[in-house]
């Protein structure tokens, strides 16, 4: 897996939820905005402290978590 150096997990910050480094913005907040139809530009406008790489790494992190957690039953 590639290095995701913009995403941190610290039990003292946001109850250990993955956040964008140096912020309290969680990966789930970003992902929920995108799932609701917002664009990456919308996310950046809502959270000007983020940059495009922060958003991309949040997406990559969420994709990694999902692919690691979901095991489909064989057909």
Secondary structure as GFF3:
##gff-version 3
##sequence-region A 1 75
A	DSSP	beta_strand	7	8	.	.	.	ID=ss1
A	DSSP	three_ten_helix	14	16	.	.	.	ID=ss2
A	DSSP	beta_strand	19	20	.	.	.	ID=ss3
A	DSSP	alpha_helix	27	35	.	.	.	ID=ss4
A	DSSP	alpha_helix	40	46	.	.	.	ID=ss5
A	DSSP	alpha_helix	52	69	.	.	.	ID=ss6
###
